[in-house]
Amino acid sequence: MNNPLSGVGFLDDFADKDRNRAMDFKRDERMEYLATLRDSRPEIFDQMGTTVRISLGYYENDKKNAAAHGADVEKGNN
């Protein structure tokens, strides 16, 4: 039996999803500050809301992905 999804063109885009997100990465000094705060003053960071912590997690994942795809994540205004 044929796989009905084998001929679907949009499935080809999944392979480039990480690369596309990496190219869209923009360094955010506010997020960099939060990462520094988390490492240097965890007692203050722990009092921040869940949304802030989740946002930092997404930012750091995007930053790691961008670095893995060769983007310079250390300079501003990428």
mmCIF file of the N, C-alpha and C atoms, coordinates in Angstrom:
data_MODEL
# 
_entry.id   MODEL 
# 
loop_
_atom_site.group_PDB 
_atom_site.id 
_atom_site.type_symbol 
_atom_site.label_atom_id 
_atom_site.label_alt_id 
_atom_site.label_comp_id 
_atom_site.label_asym_id 
_atom_site.label_entity_id 
_atom_site.label_seq_id 
_atom_site.pdbx_PDB_ins_code 
_atom_site.Cartn_x 
_atom_site.Cartn_y 
_atom_site.Cartn_z 
_atom_site.occupancy 
_atom_site.B_iso_or_equiv 
_atom_site.pdbx_formal_charge 
_atom_site.auth_seq_id 
_atom_site.auth_comp_id 
_atom_site.auth_asym_id 
_atom_site.auth_atom_id 
_atom_site.pdbx_PDB_model_num 
ATOM 1   N N  . MET A 1 1  ? 0.840  -1.181 0.000  1.00 0.00 ? 1  MET A N  1 
ATOM 2   C CA . MET A 1 1  ? 0.000  0.000  0.000  1.00 0.00 ? 1  MET A CA 1 
ATOM 3   C C  . MET A 1 1  ? 0.886  1.246  0.000  1.00 0.00 ? 1  MET A C  1 
ATOM 4   N N  . ASN A 1 2  ? 0.531  2.229  -0.789 1.00 0.00 ? 2  ASN A N  1 
ATOM 5   C CA . ASN A 1 2  ? 1.288  3.477  -0.854 1.00 0.00 ? 2  ASN A CA 1 
ATOM 6   C C  . ASN A 1 2  ? 1.106  4.298  0.410  1.00 0.00 ? 2  ASN A C  1 
ATOM 7   N N  . ASN A 1 3  ? 2.166  4.972  0.785  1.00 0.00 ? 3  ASN A N  1 
ATOM 8   C CA . ASN A 1 3  ? 2.077  5.907  1.903  1.00 0.00 ? 3  ASN A CA 1 
ATOM 9   C C  . ASN A 1 3  ? 1.457  7.199  1.364  1.00 0.00 ? 3  ASN A C  1 
ATOM 10  N N  . PRO A 1 4  ? 0.288  7.591  1.836  1.00 0.00 ? 4  PRO A N  1 
ATOM 11  C CA . PRO A 1 4  ? -0.377 8.773  1.261  1.00 0.00 ? 4  PRO A CA 1 
ATOM 12  C C  . PRO A 1 4  ? 0.382  10.071 1.503  1.00 0.00 ? 4  PRO A C  1 
ATOM 13  N N  . LEU A 1 5  ? 1.282  10.100 2.470  1.00 0.00 ? 5  LEU A N  1 
ATOM 14  C CA . LEU A 1 5  ? 2.013  11.331 2.745  1.00 0.00 ? 5  LEU A CA 1 
ATOM 15  C C  . LEU A 1 5  ? 3.296  11.457 1.931  1.00 0.00 ? 5  LEU A C  1 
ATOM 16  N N  . SER A 1 6  ? 3.668  10.426 1.201  1.00 0.00 ? 6  SER A N  1 
ATOM 17  C CA . SER A 1 6  ? 4.939  10.461 0.475  1.00 0.00 ? 6  SER A CA 1 
ATOM 18  C C  . SER A 1 6  ? 4.968  11.530 -0.614 1.00 0.00 ? 6  SER A C  1 
ATOM 19  N N  . GLY A 1 7  ? 3.833  11.891 -1.159 1.00 0.00 ? 7  GLY A N  1 
ATOM 20  C CA . GLY A 1 7  ? 3.812  12.878 -2.223 1.00 0.00 ? 7  GLY A CA 1 
ATOM 21  C C  . GLY A 1 7  ? 3.445  14.273 -1.784 1.00 0.00 ? 7  GLY A C  1 
ATOM 22  N N  . VAL A 1 8  ? 3.347  14.490 -0.484 1.00 0.00 ? 8  VAL A N  1 
ATOM 23  C CA . VAL A 1 8  ? 2.927  15.793 0.012  1.00 0.00 ? 8  VAL A CA 1 
ATOM 24  C C  . VAL A 1 8  ? 4.149  16.706 0.090  1.00 0.00 ? 8  VAL A C  1 
ATOM 25  N N  . GLY A 1 9  ? 4.113  17.805 -0.626 1.00 0.00 ? 9  GLY A N  1 
ATOM 26  C CA . GLY A 1 9  ? 5.254  18.705 -0.714 1.00 0.00 ? 9  GLY A CA 1 
ATOM 27  C C  . GLY A 1 9  ? 5.594  19.452 0.554  1.00 0.00 ? 9  GLY A C  1 
ATOM 28  N N  . PHE A 1 10 ? 4.601  19.777 1.380  1.00 0.00 ? 10 PHE A N  1 
ATOM 29  C CA . PHE A 1 10 ? 4.890  20.598 2.558  1.00 0.00 ? 10 PHE A CA 1 
ATOM 30  C C  . PHE A 1 10 ? 5.758  19.862 3.579  1.00 0.00 ? 10 PHE A C  1 
ATOM 31  N N  . LEU A 1 11 ? 5.822  18.546 3.494  1.00 0.00 ? 11 LEU A N  1 
ATOM 32  C CA . LEU A 1 11 ? 6.643  17.798 4.443  1.00 0.00 ? 11 LEU A CA 1 
ATOM 33  C C  . LEU A 1 11 ? 8.128  18.057 4.238  1.00 0.00 ? 11 LEU A C  1 
ATOM 34  N N  . ASP A 1 12 ? 8.515  18.511 3.070  1.00 0.00 ? 12 ASP A N  1 
ATOM 35  C CA . ASP A 1 12 ? 9.919  18.812 2.804  1.00 0.00 ? 12 ASP A CA 1 
ATOM 36  C C  . ASP A 1 12 ? 10.405 19.997 3.621  1.00 0.00 ? 12 ASP A C  1 
ATOM 37  N N  . ASP A 1 13 ? 9.524  20.855 4.072  1.00 0.00 ? 13 ASP A N  1 
ATOM 38  C CA . ASP A 1 13 ? 9.927  22.045 4.812  1.00 0.00 ? 13 ASP A CA 1 
ATOM 39  C C  . ASP A 1 13 ? 10.350 21.744 6.242  1.00 0.00 ? 13 ASP A C  1 
ATOM 40  N N  . PHE A 1 14 ? 9.970  20.601 6.792  1.00 0.00 ? 14 PHE A N  1 
ATOM 41  C CA . PHE A 1 14 ? 10.307 20.305 8.173  1.00 0.00 ? 14 PHE A CA 1 
ATOM 42  C C  . PHE A 1 14 ? 11.815 20.263 8.410  1.00 0.00 ? 14 PHE A C  1 
ATOM 43  N N  . ALA A 1 15 ? 12.560 19.790 7.443  1.00 0.00 ? 15 ALA A N  1 
ATOM 44  C CA . ALA A 1 15 ? 14.007 19.690 7.607  1.00 0.00 ? 15 ALA A CA 1 
ATOM 45  C C  . ALA A 1 15 ? 14.649 21.065 7.770  1.00 0.00 ? 15 ALA A C  1 
ATOM 46  N N  . ASP A 1 16 ? 14.068 22.089 7.201  1.00 0.00 ? 16 ASP A N  1 
ATOM 47  C CA . ASP A 1 16 ? 14.647 23.432 7.256  1.00 0.00 ? 16 ASP A CA 1 
ATOM 48  C C  . ASP A 1 16 ? 14.091 24.276 8.398  1.00 0.00 ? 16 ASP A C  1 
ATOM 49  N N  . LYS A 1 17 ? 13.188 23.744 9.180  1.00 0.00 ? 17 LYS A N  1 
ATOM 50  C CA . LYS A 1 17 ? 12.549 24.528 10.240 1.00 0.00 ? 17 LYS A CA 1 
ATOM 51  C C  . LYS A 1 17 ? 13.574 25.072 11.234 1.00 0.00 ? 17 LYS A C  1 
ATOM 52  N N  . ASP A 1 18 ? 14.491 24.229 11.691 1.00 0.00 ? 18 ASP A N  1 
ATOM 53  C CA . ASP A 1 18 ? 15.500 24.686 12.639 1.00 0.00 ? 18 ASP A CA 1 
ATOM 54  C C  . ASP A 1 18 ? 16.424 25.728 12.019 1.00 0.00 ? 18 ASP A C  1 
ATOM 55  N N  . ARG A 1 19 ? 16.797 25.525 10.783 1.00 0.00 ? 19 ARG A N  1 
ATOM 56  C CA . ARG A 1 19 ? 17.676 26.492 10.106 1.00 0.00 ? 19 ARG A CA 1 
ATOM 57  C C  . ARG A 1 19 ? 16.966 27.828 9.942  1.00 0.00 ? 19 ARG A C  1 
ATOM 58  N N  . ASN A 1 20 ? 15.687 27.785 9.578  1.00 0.00 ? 20 ASN A N  1 
ATOM 59  C CA . ASN A 1 20 ? 14.925 29.025 9.416  1.00 0.00 ? 20 ASN A CA 1 
ATOM 60  C C  . ASN A 1 20 ? 14.809 29.774 10.743 1.00 0.00 ? 20 ASN A C  1 
ATOM 61  N N  . ARG A 1 21 ? 14.548 29.052 11.816 1.00 0.00 ? 21 ARG A N  1 
ATOM 62  C CA . ARG A 1 21 ? 14.476 29.696 13.130 1.00 0.00 ? 21 ARG A CA 1 
ATOM 63  C C  . ARG A 1 21 ? 15.836 30.257 13.533 1.00 0.00 ? 21 ARG A C  1 
ATOM 64  N N  . ALA A 1 22 ? 16.910 29.550 13.180 1.00 0.00 ? 22 ALA A N  1 
ATOM 65  C CA . ALA A 1 22 ? 18.257 30.019 13.510 1.00 0.00 ? 22 ALA A CA 1 
ATOM 66  C C  . ALA A 1 22 ? 18.563 31.328 12.793 1.00 0.00 ? 22 ALA A C  1 
ATOM 67  N N  . MET A 1 23 ? 18.138 31.444 11.563 1.00 0.00 ? 23 MET A N  1 
ATOM 68  C CA . MET A 1 23 ? 18.412 32.657 10.804 1.00 0.00 ? 23 MET A CA 1 
ATOM 69  C C  . MET A 1 23 ? 17.564 33.834 11.295 1.00 0.00 ? 23 MET A C  1 
ATOM 70  N N  . ASP A 1 24 ? 16.456 33.556 11.964 1.00 0.00 ? 24 ASP A N  1 
ATOM 71  C CA . ASP A 1 24 ? 15.594 34.606 12.505 1.00 0.00 ? 24 ASP A CA 1 
ATOM 72  C C  . ASP A 1 24 ? 16.003 35.060 13.904 1.00 0.00 ? 24 ASP A C  1 
ATOM 73  N N  . PHE A 1 25 ? 16.983 34.393 14.506 1.00 0.00 ? 25 PHE A N  1 
ATOM 74  C CA . PHE A 1 25 ? 17.381 34.709 15.877 1.00 0.00 ? 25 PHE A CA 1 
ATOM 75  C C  . PHE A 1 25 ? 17.919 36.139 15.972 1.00 0.00 ? 25 PHE A C  1 
ATOM 76  N N  . LYS A 1 26 ? 17.455 36.854 16.984 1.00 0.00 ? 26 LYS A N  1 
ATOM 77  C CA . LYS A 1 26 ? 17.934 38.204 17.283 1.00 0.00 ? 26 LYS A CA 1 
ATOM 78  C C  . LYS A 1 26 ? 18.376 38.227 18.746 1.00 0.00 ? 26 LYS A C  1 
ATOM 79  N N  . ARG A 1 27 ? 19.584 38.688 18.985 1.00 0.00 ? 27 ARG A N  1 
ATOM 80  C CA . ARG A 1 27 ? 20.084 38.795 20.354 1.00 0.00 ? 27 ARG A CA 1 
ATOM 81  C C  . ARG A 1 27 ? 19.252 39.826 21.103 1.00 0.00 ? 27 ARG A C  1 
ATOM 82  N N  . ASP A 1 28 ? 18.870 39.493 22.320 1.00 0.00 ? 28 ASP A N  1 
ATOM 83  C CA . ASP A 1 28 ? 18.045 40.364 23.152 1.00 0.00 ? 28 ASP A CA 1 
ATOM 84  C C  . ASP A 1 28 ? 18.787 40.601 24.463 1.00 0.00 ? 28 ASP A C  1 
ATOM 85  N N  . GLU A 1 29 ? 19.217 41.823 24.682 1.00 0.00 ? 29 GLU A N  1 
ATOM 86  C CA . GLU A 1 29 ? 19.999 42.136 25.881 1.00 0.00 ? 29 GLU A CA 1 
ATOM 87  C C  . GLU A 1 29 ? 19.193 41.930 27.161 1.00 0.00 ? 29 GLU A C  1 
ATOM 88  N N  . ARG A 1 30 ? 17.881 42.079 27.090 1.00 0.00 ? 30 ARG A N  1 
ATOM 89  C CA . ARG A 1 30 ? 17.052 41.830 28.281 1.00 0.00 ? 30 ARG A CA 1 
ATOM 90  C C  . ARG A 1 30 ? 17.103 40.360 28.668 1.00 0.00 ? 30 ARG A C  1 
ATOM 91  N N  . MET A 1 31 ? 17.053 39.492 27.688 1.00 0.00 ? 31 MET A N  1 
ATOM 92  C CA . MET A 1 31 ? 17.139 38.055 27.965 1.00 0.00 ? 31 MET A CA 1 
ATOM 93  C C  . MET A 1 31 ? 18.541 37.675 28.441 1.00 0.00 ? 31 MET A C  1 
ATOM 94  N N  . GLU A 1 32 ? 19.544 38.318 27.879 1.00 0.00 ? 32 GLU A N  1 
ATOM 95  C CA . GLU A 1 32 ? 20.912 38.066 28.329 1.00 0.00 ? 32 GLU A CA 1 
ATOM 96  C C  . GLU A 1 32 ? 21.066 38.478 29.795 1.00 0.00 ? 32 GLU A C  1 
ATOM 97  N N  . TYR A 1 33 ? 20.451 39.597 30.157 1.00 0.00 ? 33 TYR A N  1 
ATOM 98  C CA . TYR A 1 33 ? 20.478 40.045 31.547 1.00 0.00 ? 33 TYR A CA 1 
ATOM 99  C C  . TYR A 1 33 ? 19.776 39.039 32.458 1.00 0.00 ? 33 TYR A C  1 
ATOM 100 N N  . LEU A 1 34 ? 18.630 38.517 32.022 1.00 0.00 ? 34 LEU A N  1 
ATOM 101 C CA . LEU A 1 34 ? 17.923 37.513 32.823 1.00 0.00 ? 34 LEU A CA 1 
ATOM 102 C C  . LEU A 1 34 ? 18.758 36.255 33.012 1.00 0.00 ? 34 LEU A C  1 
ATOM 103 N N  . ALA A 1 35 ? 19.478 35.842 31.989 1.00 0.00 ? 35 ALA A N  1 
ATOM 104 C CA . ALA A 1 35 ? 20.342 34.667 32.109 1.00 0.00 ? 35 ALA A CA 1 
ATOM 105 C C  . ALA A 1 35 ? 21.464 34.921 33.111 1.00 0.00 ? 35 ALA A C  1 
ATOM 106 N N  . THR A 1 36 ? 22.015 36.121 33.085 1.00 0.00 ? 36 THR A N  1 
ATOM 107 C CA . THR A 1 36 ? 23.049 36.493 34.052 1.00 0.00 ? 36 THR A CA 1 
ATOM 108 C C  . THR A 1 36 ? 22.469 36.534 35.458 1.00 0.00 ? 36 THR A C  1 
ATOM 109 N N  . LEU A 1 37 ? 21.282 37.085 35.601 1.00 0.00 ? 37 LEU A N  1 
ATOM 110 C CA . LEU A 1 37 ? 20.613 37.146 36.901 1.00 0.00 ? 37 LEU A CA 1 
ATOM 111 C C  . LEU A 1 37 ? 20.332 35.743 37.426 1.00 0.00 ? 37 LEU A C  1 
ATOM 112 N N  . ARG A 1 38 ? 19.896 34.861 36.567 1.00 0.00 ? 38 ARG A N  1 
ATOM 113 C CA . ARG A 1 38 ? 19.620 33.483 36.979 1.00 0.00 ? 38 ARG A CA 1 
ATOM 114 C C  . ARG A 1 38 ? 20.875 32.809 37.531 1.00 0.00 ? 38 ARG A C  1 
ATOM 115 N N  . ASP A 1 39 ? 22.017 33.089 36.895 1.00 0.00 ? 39 ASP A N  1 
ATOM 116 C CA . ASP A 1 39 ? 23.265 32.450 37.312 1.00 0.00 ? 39 ASP A CA 1 
ATOM 117 C C  . ASP A 1 39 ? 23.893 33.115 38.534 1.00 0.00 ? 39 ASP A C  1 
ATOM 118 N N  . SER A 1 40 ? 23.750 34.442 38.637 1.00 0.00 ? 40 SER A N  1 
ATOM 119 C CA . SER A 1 40 ? 24.418 35.156 39.728 1.00 0.00 ? 40 SER A CA 1 
ATOM 120 C C  . SER A 1 40 ? 23.540 35.348 40.964 1.00 0.00 ? 40 SER A C  1 
ATOM 121 N N  . ARG A 1 41 ? 22.249 35.495 40.781 1.00 0.00 ? 41 ARG A N  1 
ATOM 122 C CA . ARG A 1 41 ? 21.324 35.726 41.904 1.00 0.00 ? 41 ARG A CA 1 
ATOM 123 C C  . ARG A 1 41 ? 20.092 34.840 41.762 1.00 0.00 ? 41 ARG A C  1 
ATOM 124 N N  . PRO A 1 42 ? 20.250 33.527 41.933 1.00 0.00 ? 42 PRO A N  1 
ATOM 125 C CA . PRO A 1 42 ? 19.119 32.613 41.717 1.00 0.00 ? 42 PRO A CA 1 
ATOM 126 C C  . PRO A 1 42 ? 17.946 32.867 42.653 1.00 0.00 ? 42 PRO A C  1 
ATOM 127 N N  . GLU A 1 43 ? 18.193 33.415 43.836 1.00 0.00 ? 43 GLU A N  1 
ATOM 128 C CA . GLU A 1 43 ? 17.090 33.672 44.771 1.00 0.00 ? 43 GLU A CA 1 
ATOM 129 C C  . GLU A 1 43 ? 16.149 34.747 44.235 1.00 0.00 ? 43 GLU A C  1 
ATOM 130 N N  . ILE A 1 44 ? 16.675 35.711 43.511 1.00 0.00 ? 44 ILE A N  1 
ATOM 131 C CA . ILE A 1 44 ? 15.839 36.752 42.897 1.00 0.00 ? 44 ILE A CA 1 
ATOM 132 C C  . ILE A 1 44 ? 15.143 36.189 41.659 1.00 0.00 ? 44 ILE A C  1 
ATOM 133 N N  . PHE A 1 45 ? 15.886 35.440 40.870 1.00 0.00 ? 45 PHE A N  1 
ATOM 134 C CA . PHE A 1 45 ? 15.311 34.867 39.648 1.00 0.00 ? 45 PHE A CA 1 
ATOM 135 C C  . PHE A 1 45 ? 14.156 33.927 39.985 1.00 0.00 ? 45 PHE A C  1 
ATOM 136 N N  . ASP A 1 46 ? 14.283 33.163 41.056 1.00 0.00 ? 46 ASP A N  1 
ATOM 137 C CA . ASP A 1 46 ? 13.229 32.220 41.444 1.00 0.00 ? 46 ASP A CA 1 
ATOM 138 C C  . ASP A 1 46 ? 11.928 32.914 41.820 1.00 0.00 ? 46 ASP A C  1 
ATOM 139 N N  . GLN A 1 47 ? 11.992 34.181 42.186 1.00 0.00 ? 47 GLN A N  1 
ATOM 140 C CA . GLN A 1 47 ? 10.789 34.926 42.557 1.00 0.00 ? 47 GLN A CA 1 
ATOM 141 C C  . GLN A 1 47 ? 10.062 35.496 41.344 1.00 0.00 ? 47 GLN A C  1 
ATOM 142 N N  . MET A 1 48 ? 10.696 35.427 40.193 1.00 0.00 ? 48 MET A N  1 
ATOM 143 C CA . MET A 1 48 ? 10.066 35.946 38.974 1.00 0.00 ? 48 MET A CA 1 
ATOM 144 C C  . MET A 1 48 ? 8.989  34.986 38.498 1.00 0.00 ? 48 MET A C  1 
ATOM 145 N N  . GLY A 1 49 ? 8.099  35.486 37.701 1.00 0.00 ? 49 GLY A N  1 
ATOM 146 C CA . GLY A 1 49 ? 6.972  34.693 37.223 1.00 0.00 ? 49 GLY A CA 1 
ATOM 147 C C  . GLY A 1 49 ? 7.374  33.582 36.271 1.00 0.00 ? 49 GLY A C  1 
ATOM 148 N N  . THR A 1 50 ? 6.479  32.669 36.114 1.00 0.00 ? 50 THR A N  1 
ATOM 149 C CA . THR A 1 50 ? 6.693  31.520 35.240 1.00 0.00 ? 50 THR A CA 1 
ATOM 150 C C  . THR A 1 50 ? 6.894  31.954 33.790 1.00 0.00 ? 50 THR A C  1 
ATOM 151 N N  . THR A 1 51 ? 6.180  32.951 33.358 1.00 0.00 ? 51 THR A N  1 
ATOM 152 C CA . THR A 1 51 ? 6.283  33.412 31.973 1.00 0.00 ? 51 THR A CA 1 
ATOM 153 C C  . THR A 1 51 ? 7.691  33.886 31.652 1.00 0.00 ? 51 THR A C  1 
ATOM 154 N N  . VAL A 1 52 ? 8.313  34.580 32.589 1.00 0.00 ? 52 VAL A N  1 
ATOM 155 C CA . VAL A 1 52 ? 9.679  35.066 32.378 1.00 0.00 ? 52 VAL A CA 1 
ATOM 156 C C  . VAL A 1 52 ? 10.637 33.888 32.229 1.00 0.00 ? 52 VAL A C  1 
ATOM 157 N N  . ARG A 1 53 ? 10.483 32.899 33.095 1.00 0.00 ? 53 ARG A N  1 
ATOM 158 C CA . ARG A 1 53 ? 11.380 31.740 33.049 1.00 0.00 ? 53 ARG A CA 1 
ATOM 159 C C  . ARG A 1 53 ? 11.170 30.923 31.778 1.00 0.00 ? 53 ARG A C  1 
ATOM 160 N N  . ILE A 1 54 ? 9.937  30.772 31.355 1.00 0.00 ? 54 ILE A N  1 
ATOM 161 C CA . ILE A 1 54 ? 9.657  30.045 30.114 1.00 0.00 ? 54 ILE A CA 1 
ATOM 162 C C  . ILE A 1 54 ? 10.222 30.817 28.922 1.00 0.00 ? 54 ILE A C  1 
ATOM 163 N N  . SER A 1 55 ? 10.048 32.127 28.916 1.00 0.00 ? 55 SER A N  1 
ATOM 164 C CA . SER A 1 55 ? 10.566 32.954 27.822 1.00 0.00 ? 55 SER A CA 1 
ATOM 165 C C  . SER A 1 55 ? 12.079 32.836 27.719 1.00 0.00 ? 55 SER A C  1 
ATOM 166 N N  . LEU A 1 56 ? 12.748 32.834 28.859 1.00 0.00 ? 56 LEU A N  1 
ATOM 167 C CA . LEU A 1 56 ? 14.204 32.683 28.855 1.00 0.00 ? 56 LEU A CA 1 
ATOM 168 C C  . LEU A 1 56 ? 14.596 31.314 28.304 1.00 0.00 ? 56 LEU A C  1 
ATOM 169 N N  . GLY A 1 57 ? 13.849 30.290 28.653 1.00 0.00 ? 57 GLY A N  1 
ATOM 170 C CA . GLY A 1 57 ? 14.133 28.957 28.125 1.00 0.00 ? 57 GLY A CA 1 
ATOM 171 C C  . GLY A 1 57 ? 14.003 28.897 26.616 1.00 0.00 ? 57 GLY A C  1 
ATOM 172 N N  . TYR A 1 58 ? 12.946 29.481 26.078 1.00 0.00 ? 58 TYR A N  1 
ATOM 173 C CA . TYR A 1 58 ? 12.777 29.530 24.619 1.00 0.00 ? 58 TYR A CA 1 
ATOM 174 C C  . TYR A 1 58 ? 13.908 30.332 23.966 1.00 0.00 ? 58 TYR A C  1 
ATOM 175 N N  . TYR A 1 59 ? 14.255 31.452 24.570 1.00 0.00 ? 59 TYR A N  1 
ATOM 176 C CA . TYR A 1 59 ? 15.323 32.283 24.024 1.00 0.00 ? 59 TYR A CA 1 
ATOM 177 C C  . TYR A 1 59 ? 16.644 31.511 23.990 1.00 0.00 ? 59 TYR A C  1 
ATOM 178 N N  . GLU A 1 60 ? 16.961 30.829 25.083 1.00 0.00 ? 60 GLU A N  1 
ATOM 179 C CA . GLU A 1 60 ? 18.222 30.087 25.133 1.00 0.00 ? 60 GLU A CA 1 
ATOM 180 C C  . GLU A 1 60 ? 18.226 28.918 24.158 1.00 0.00 ? 60 GLU A C  1 
ATOM 181 N N  . ASN A 1 61 ? 17.085 28.264 23.967 1.00 0.00 ? 61 ASN A N  1 
ATOM 182 C CA . ASN A 1 61 ? 17.013 27.199 22.966 1.00 0.00 ? 61 ASN A CA 1 
ATOM 183 C C  . ASN A 1 61 ? 17.224 27.749 21.560 1.00 0.00 ? 61 ASN A C  1 
ATOM 184 N N  . ASP A 1 62 ? 16.610 28.885 21.264 1.00 0.00 ? 62 ASP A N  1 
ATOM 185 C CA . ASP A 1 62 ? 16.794 29.513 19.953 1.00 0.00 ? 62 ASP A CA 1 
ATOM 186 C C  . ASP A 1 62 ? 18.240 29.952 19.753 1.00 0.00 ? 62 ASP A C  1 
ATOM 187 N N  . LYS A 1 63 ? 18.851 30.460 20.808 1.00 0.00 ? 63 LYS A N  1 
ATOM 188 C CA . LYS A 1 63 ? 20.251 30.907 20.728 1.00 0.00 ? 63 LYS A CA 1 
ATOM 189 C C  . LYS A 1 63 ? 21.172 29.719 20.459 1.00 0.00 ? 63 LYS A C  1 
ATOM 190 N N  . LYS A 1 64 ? 20.934 28.611 21.144 1.00 0.00 ? 64 LYS A N  1 
ATOM 191 C CA . LYS A 1 64 ? 21.743 27.399 20.953 1.00 0.00 ? 64 LYS A CA 1 
ATOM 192 C C  . LYS A 1 64 ? 21.564 26.866 19.533 1.00 0.00 ? 64 LYS A C  1 
ATOM 193 N N  . ASN A 1 65 ? 20.338 26.892 19.042 1.00 0.00 ? 65 ASN A N  1 
ATOM 194 C CA . ASN A 1 65 ? 20.040 26.446 17.689 1.00 0.00 ? 65 ASN A CA 1 
ATOM 195 C C  . ASN A 1 65 ? 20.732 27.342 16.659 1.00 0.00 ? 65 ASN A C  1 
ATOM 196 N N  . ALA A 1 66 ? 20.695 28.643 16.890 1.00 0.00 ? 66 ALA A N  1 
ATOM 197 C CA . ALA A 1 66 ? 21.333 29.577 15.967 1.00 0.00 ? 66 ALA A CA 1 
ATOM 198 C C  . ALA A 1 66 ? 22.845 29.359 15.931 1.00 0.00 ? 66 ALA A C  1 
ATOM 199 N N  . ALA A 1 67 ? 23.437 29.142 17.098 1.00 0.00 ? 67 ALA A N  1 
ATOM 200 C CA . ALA A 1 67 ? 24.882 28.887 17.151 1.00 0.00 ? 67 ALA A CA 1 
ATOM 201 C C  . ALA A 1 67 ? 25.228 27.589 16.424 1.00 0.00 ? 67 ALA A C  1 
ATOM 202 N N  . ALA A 1 68 ? 24.382 26.576 16.567 1.00 0.00 ? 68 ALA A N  1 
ATOM 203 C CA . ALA A 1 68 ? 24.621 25.306 15.897 1.00 0.00 ? 68 ALA A CA 1 
ATOM 204 C C  . ALA A 1 68 ? 24.547 25.437 14.370 1.00 0.00 ? 68 ALA A C  1 
ATOM 205 N N  . HIS A 1 69 ? 23.799 26.428 13.889 1.00 0.00 ? 69 HIS A N  1 
ATOM 206 C CA . HIS A 1 69 ? 23.680 26.644 12.443 1.00 0.00 ? 69 HIS A CA 1 
ATOM 207 C C  . HIS A 1 69 ? 24.624 27.735 11.947 1.00 0.00 ? 69 HIS A C  1 
ATOM 208 N N  . GLY A 1 70 ? 25.568 28.123 12.776 1.00 0.00 ? 70 GLY A N  1 
ATOM 209 C CA . GLY A 1 70 ? 26.618 29.037 12.329 1.00 0.00 ? 70 GLY A CA 1 
ATOM 210 C C  . GLY A 1 70 ? 26.338 30.508 12.484 1.00 0.00 ? 70 GLY A C  1 
ATOM 211 N N  . ALA A 1 71 ? 25.250 30.884 13.122 1.00 0.00 ? 71 ALA A N  1 
ATOM 212 C CA . ALA A 1 71 ? 24.959 32.307 13.320 1.00 0.00 ? 71 ALA A CA 1 
ATOM 213 C C  . ALA A 1 71 ? 25.804 32.851 14.454 1.00 0.00 ? 71 ALA A C  1 
ATOM 214 N N  . ASP A 1 72 ? 26.208 34.098 14.351 1.00 0.00 ? 72 ASP A N  1 
ATOM 215 C CA . ASP A 1 72 ? 26.973 34.757 15.413 1.00 0.00 ? 72 ASP A CA 1 
ATOM 216 C C  . ASP A 1 72 ? 25.979 35.257 16.453 1.00 0.00 ? 72 ASP A C  1 
ATOM 217 N N  . VAL A 1 73 ? 25.917 34.586 17.598 1.00 0.00 ? 73 VAL A N  1 
ATOM 218 C CA . VAL A 1 73 ? 24.932 34.915 18.621 1.00 0.00 ? 73 VAL A CA 1 
ATOM 219 C C  . VAL A 1 73 ? 25.494 35.876 19.660 1.00 0.00 ? 73 VAL A C  1 
ATOM 220 N N  . GLU A 1 74 ? 26.737 36.283 19.525 1.00 0.00 ? 74 GLU A N  1 
ATOM 221 C CA . GLU A 1 74 ? 27.373 37.151 20.512 1.00 0.00 ? 74 GLU A CA 1 
ATOM 222 C C  . GLU A 1 74 ? 27.261 38.639 20.174 1.00 0.00 ? 74 GLU A C  1 
ATOM 223 N N  . LYS A 1 75 ? 26.928 38.966 18.947 1.00 0.00 ? 75 LYS A N  1 
ATOM 224 C CA . LYS A 1 75 ? 26.819 40.377 18.591 1.00 0.00 ? 75 LYS A CA 1 
ATOM 225 C C  . LYS A 1 75 ? 25.363 40.800 18.563 1.00 0.00 ? 75 LYS A C  1 
ATOM 226 N N  . GLY A 1 76 ? 25.117 42.056 18.814 1.00 0.00 ? 76 GLY A N  1 
ATOM 227 C CA . GLY A 1 76 ? 23.759 42.583 18.793 1.00 0.00 ? 76 GLY A CA 1 
ATOM 228 C C  . GLY A 1 76 ? 23.291 42.855 17.386 1.00 0.00 ? 76 GLY A C  1 
ATOM 229 N N  . ASN A 1 77 ? 21.978 43.023 17.238 1.00 0.00 ? 77 ASN A N  1 
ATOM 230 C CA . ASN A 1 77 ? 21.342 43.354 15.953 1.00 0.00 ? 77 ASN A CA 1 
ATOM 231 C C  . ASN A 1 77 ? 21.715 42.362 14.854 1.00 0.00 ? 77 ASN A C  1 
ATOM 232 N N  . ASN A 1 78 ? 21.612 41.074 15.171 1.00 0.00 ? 78 ASN A N  1 
ATOM 233 C CA . ASN A 1 78 ? 21.941 40.040 14.177 1.00 0.00 ? 78 ASN A CA 1 
ATOM 234 C C  . ASN A 1 78 ? 21.052 40.149 12.978 1.00 0.00 ? 78 ASN A C  1 
# 
